[in-house]
Every structure is written in structure tokens, then in C-alpha cells.
Amino acid sequence: MQKETVTFDKLPEAVGYLTEQVIELKRMVSELQPPASDKHVLVEIEDACRIIKKAKPTIYTLVRKGLLPAYKKGKKLYFYEDELLGLD
């Protein structure tokens, strides 16, 4: 069916074929994606200290230099646990 000319009479068959192909492509793409991490959780600086085993001043310095990914909300810094674990 891939090289055939699609006529009006064969349109339902062609649509069915394309639907099957899209389903197969979606399945293949989902297999390639890494599983969702249950570690993608926001943590505060105290937890970040514990996770990467550094003191607060060291963490503030790493954030200021752009070496440690951090997110600021108001006056507080937050970190994603999976990003901190990926630094090891």
C-alpha cells in the first residue's frame, strides 16, 4: 500500500493503514523516552546541603557562579533533587 495511488474507493483502507502507523510510531517514541523520575521534587537549601554534602555558604557560592541549578521564589532558593543527584 505504501507506493499505491490512493483513490477515493481506497481512502478508508489508507486511513486505517496510516492510523496503525501512527500508533506504532507513538509506541516506538515512548520506548525511547526515559522513564519519568520520581526524584523531580523541589527541595529547600537544607535538603540540598544534605544531598550534595556541602555547607550552605558553598551552595550559595555555587549558585552565584552558575555551577548549581537553582530556582528562586521570593527570597528562598529551591533545587530539584534529580538535578542535584546528577551532579555527582
Secondary structure, 3 states (H helix, E strand, C coil): CCCCCCCCCCHHHHHHHHHHHHHHHHHHHHHHCCCCCCCCCEEEHHHHHHHHCCCHHHHHHHHHCCCCCCEEECCEEEEEHHHHHCCC
